[in-house]
């Protein structure tokens, strides 16, 4: 187990689950593998182990590259597809979970519905600055690989599981390992001793890790691979201070028919270059760039995200947004902005 879990909190959680009938499980907008993995794992546990009517409700549909994380038969609702059903389900739930984000603001269009719900609310998250005052029960620590890992230890602490991962539903165990694998970039970052213990537990419980890796990394479309090659060869820039950056413009997305999520992992690649301290990937949206930041030990991605990109996250893996005309006059000014960030933050 891990130090942040306390017996009274586990007992409180068990009582909340035992006393509820319908559960709504939320995660952040633009759900990544950890958001989907933790949500799917909790849905399957509550339905299969506790007999609850549990549904995951997310602000928008997942990218095709991570959609296979959701097990067959695990009910998910998405605001962009089923708006009325999402709202009715939240209003009719008597227990709410929020996973992989520190507050309901990250659920965007669902925020008002979740905050208005009179149901008890439970937060399970690994990001900084959890909004504790908005929840009846909080499990939160940044000293862990992922929300999926934190959920793993929470579930193992419950009386019906009793520390034995083999008692977890098979769908739950697989989703937990999948979510953790994505958030650590397959054990490349944010890894702790507990992370390896979790993986060992789940492998011992029968999870097929080779199958998980195949689903995550061997199911891409050809154009995604070609786009990754193009961006690394034609678009990668490295500043004298050691910032590597790439800018996925709208033109590049259209040229390669890139779907949402198909640049996942690209930001990590430049860190393999010896002189690179930090890597930033910008992806053009309607009025802003989505920003992904990764850094080597000793250089704070989190600080750069917070001070330059309205964001945050973990010390070496963070994200944010770059707006125009608020931060830069137009998309064409993004490269110059990144050059200034490099000089100011990495010199």
Secondary structure in CASP SS format (residue, H / E / C, confidence):
PFRMAT SS
TARGET T0000
AUTHOR 0000-0000-0000
METHOD secondary structure of the structure
MODEL  1
X C 1.00
X C 1.00
X C 1.00
X C 1.00
X C 1.00
X C 1.00
X H 1.00
X H 1.00
X H 1.00
X H 1.00
X H 1.00
X H 1.00
X H 1.00
X H 1.00
X H 1.00
X H 1.00
X H 1.00
X H 1.00
X H 1.00
X C 1.00
X C 1.00
X E 1.00
X E 1.00
X E 1.00
X E 1.00
X E 1.00
X C 1.00
X C 1.00
X C 1.00
X C 1.00
X C 1.00
X C 1.00
X H 1.00
X H 1.00
X H 1.00
X H 1.00
X H 1.00
X H 1.00
X H 1.00
X H 1.00
X H 1.00
X H 1.00
X H 1.00
X H 1.00
X H 1.00
X H 1.00
X H 1.00
X H 1.00
X C 1.00
X C 1.00
X C 1.00
X C 1.00
X E 1.00
X E 1.00
X E 1.00
X E 1.00
X E 1.00
X E 1.00
X C 1.00
X C 1.00
X C 1.00
X C 1.00
X C 1.00
X H 1.00
X H 1.00
X H 1.00
X H 1.00
X C 1.00
X C 1.00
X C 1.00
X C 1.00
X C 1.00
X C 1.00
X C 1.00
X C 1.00
X E 1.00
X E 1.00
X E 1.00
X C 1.00
X C 1.00
X C 1.00
X C 1.00
X H 1.00
X H 1.00
X H 1.00
X H 1.00
X H 1.00
X H 1.00
X H 1.00
X H 1.00
X H 1.00
X C 1.00
X C 1.00
X C 1.00
X E 1.00
X E 1.00
X E 1.00
X E 1.00
X E 1.00
X C 1.00
X C 1.00
X C 1.00
X C 1.00
X H 1.00
X H 1.00
X H 1.00
X H 1.00
X H 1.00
X H 1.00
X H 1.00
X H 1.00
X H 1.00
X H 1.00
X H 1.00
X H 1.00
X H 1.00
X C 1.00
X C 1.00
X C 1.00
X E 1.00
X E 1.00
X E 1.00
X E 1.00
X E 1.00
X E 1.00
X C 1.00
X C 1.00
X C 1.00
X C 1.00
X C 1.00
X C 1.00
X H 1.00
X H 1.00
X H 1.00
X C 1.00
X C 1.00
X E 1.00
X E 1.00
X E 1.00
X E 1.00
X C 1.00
X C 1.00
X C 1.00
X C 1.00
X C 1.00
X C 1.00
X H 1.00
X H 1.00
X H 1.00
X H 1.00
X H 1.00
X H 1.00
X H 1.00
X H 1.00
X H 1.00
X H 1.00
X H 1.00
X C 1.00
X C 1.00
X C 1.00
X C 1.00
X C 1.00
X C 1.00
X C 1.00
X H 1.00
X H 1.00
X H 1.00
X C 1.00
X C 1.00
X H 1.00
X H 1.00
X H 1.00
X H 1.00
X H 1.00
X H 1.00
X H 1.00
X H 1.00
X H 1.00
X H 1.00
X H 1.00
X H 1.00
X H 1.00
X H 1.00
X C 1.00
X C 1.00
X C 1.00
X C 1.00
X C 1.00
X C 1.00
X C 1.00
X C 1.00
X C 1.00
X H 1.00
X H 1.00
X H 1.00
X H 1.00
X H 1.00
X H 1.00
X H 1.00
X H 1.00
X H 1.00
X H 1.00
X H 1.00
X H 1.00
X C 1.00
X C 1.00
X C 1.00
X C 1.00
X H 1.00
X H 1.00
X H 1.00
X H 1.00
X H 1.00
X H 1.00
X H 1.00
X H 1.00
X H 1.00
X C 1.00
X C 1.00
X C 1.00
X C 1.00
X H 1.00
X H 1.00
X H 1.00
X H 1.00
X H 1.00
X H 1.00
X H 1.00
X H 1.00
X H 1.00
X H 1.00
X H 1.00
X H 1.00
X H 1.00
X H 1.00
X C 1.00
X E 1.00
X E 1.00
X C 1.00
X C 1.00
X C 1.00
X C 1.00
X E 1.00
X E 1.00
X E 1.00
X E 1.00
X E 1.00
X E 1.00
X C 1.00
X H 1.00
X H 1.00
X H 1.00
X H 1.00
X H 1.00
X H 1.00
X C 1.00
X C 1.00
X C 1.00
X C 1.00
X C 1.00
X C 1.00
X C 1.00
X C 1.00
X C 1.00
X C 1.00
X H 1.00
X H 1.00
X H 1.00
X H 1.00
X H 1.00
X H 1.00
X H 1.00
X C 1.00
X C 1.00
X C 1.00
X C 1.00
X C 1.00
X E 1.00
X E 1.00
X E 1.00
X E 1.00
X E 1.00
X E 1.00
X E 1.00
X C 1.00
X C 1.00
X C 1.00
X E 1.00
X E 1.00
X E 1.00
X E 1.00
X E 1.00
X E 1.00
X E 1.00
X E 1.00
X C 1.00
X C 1.00
X C 1.00
X C 1.00
X C 1.00
X H 1.00
X H 1.00
X H 1.00
X H 1.00
X H 1.00
X H 1.00
X H 1.00
X H 1.00
X C 1.00
X C 1.00
X C 1.00
X E 1.00
X E 1.00
X E 1.00
X C 1.00
X C 1.00
X E 1.00
X E 1.00
X E 1.00
X E 1.00
X E 1.00
X E 1.00
X E 1.00
X E 1.00
X C 1.00
X C 1.00
X C 1.00
X E 1.00
X C 1.00
X C 1.00
X H 1.00
X H 1.00
X H 1.00
X H 1.00
X H 1.00
X H 1.00
X H 1.00
X H 1.00
X H 1.00
X H 1.00
X H 1.00
X H 1.00
X H 1.00
X H 1.00
X H 1.00
X H 1.00
X C 1.00
END
